[in-house]
Amino acid sequence: MQYYEDDKYIEKIRTRLLRRIRRCNKLRLEIEDFIEGIEDSRTRLVLQLRYIEGKSWVYIYRQLGSSKESYSRMIHNIYLI
């Protein structure tokens, strides 16, 4: 009997995880659509590198050719705040 209960538990967890994965995939698509809709290419690049590719602020400001990390954060904050 113990195995049956374990199987039910595992299936419940599996179902929950699959639901969360589908939700995450849906949210990712919404985020990508939002970022693709940004007209300013520099702002779009900052948000894509940060939120889609998971890059650090240091990486982003270097990609922008800036000498200050705060530059990429400033672009981010001006758009989102």
C-alpha positions in Angstrom: 0.0 0.0 0.0 2.9 2.4 0.7 4.0 2.3 -2.9 0.6 3.3 -4.1 0.5 6.4 -1.8 4.0 7.4 -2.9 3.0 7.1 -6.5 0.0 9.4 -5.9 2.2 11.9 -4.1 4.7 11.8 -7.0 2.0 12.3 -9.6 0.6 15.2 -7.6 4.0 16.9 -7.4 4.6 16.2 -11.1 1.3 17.8 -12.1 2.1 20.8 -9.9 5.5 21.2 -11.5 4.2 20.9 -15.0 1.6 23.6 -14.3 4.3 25.9 -12.9 6.5 25.2 -16.0 3.7 26.1 -18.3 3.0 29.3 -16.3 6.7 30.3 -16.4 6.8 29.7 -20.2 3.8 31.8 -20.7 5.3 34.6 -18.6 8.6 34.4 -20.4 6.7 34.9 -23.7 4.9 37.9 -22.3 8.2 39.4 -21.1 9.8 38.8 -24.5 6.8 40.4 -26.3 7.0 43.4 -24.0 10.7 43.9 -24.6 10.4 43.4 -28.3 7.8 46.2 -28.3 10.2 48.8 -26.9 11.1 51.3 -29.6 14.4 52.5 -28.3 17.0 49.9 -29.3 19.4 50.7 -26.4 16.7 50.3 -23.8 15.5 47.1 -25.6 19.0 45.7 -25.5 19.5 46.5 -21.8 16.2 44.8 -20.9 16.9 41.8 -23.2 20.3 41.2 -21.8 19.1 41.6 -18.2 15.8 39.8 -18.2 16.0 37.3 -21.1 19.7 36.4 -21.1 20.3 37.0 -17.3 23.5 39.1 -17.8 25.1 41.2 -15.1 25.0 45.0 -15.0 28.8 44.9 -15.6 28.4 42.8 -18.8 25.6 45.1 -20.0 27.4 48.4 -19.5 30.4 46.9 -21.3 28.2 45.8 -24.2 26.9 49.4 -24.4 30.5 50.7 -24.6 30.1 52.7 -21.4 32.7 53.1 -18.7 30.2 53.2 -15.8 28.0 50.4 -14.5 25.4 52.9 -13.5 24.8 53.8 -17.1 23.0 50.5 -17.9 21.0 50.8 -14.6 20.0 54.3 -15.4 18.6 53.3 -18.8 16.7 50.4 -17.1 15.4 52.6 -14.3 14.3 55.5 -16.6 12.2 53.1 -18.7 10.7 51.0 -15.9 10.4 53.4 -13.0 
